[in-house]
Amino acid sequence: MTQLTIVANIIAKTDSIELVKSELLKLIEFTRAEAGCINYDLHQDNENPAHFLFYENWASRELWQAHMNNQHLAEYLQATDGAVESFVVNEMTPIN
């Protein structure tokens, strides 16, 4: 299995920053307990508080995909519907 690194950039709408932040924080405990999760770290931009970034490492792409289909992510998407300006996920592979 090849380790997978995920960089997820979430930009909240200006009037929804606190809502998005609180919903993102709810994901951490559940996700860190999932099979294959090596780390799952949430960051907030110092200059732009609407910009959040998850830096994640997974044991395999298959285990990350299982994570993406979990109920807590579906609940996050429902709770933040209309509150997110953009959401970009990059799948990365370590090269050294």
Order of alpha helices (4+ residues) and beta strands (2+ residues): beta-alpha-beta-beta-alpha-alpha-beta
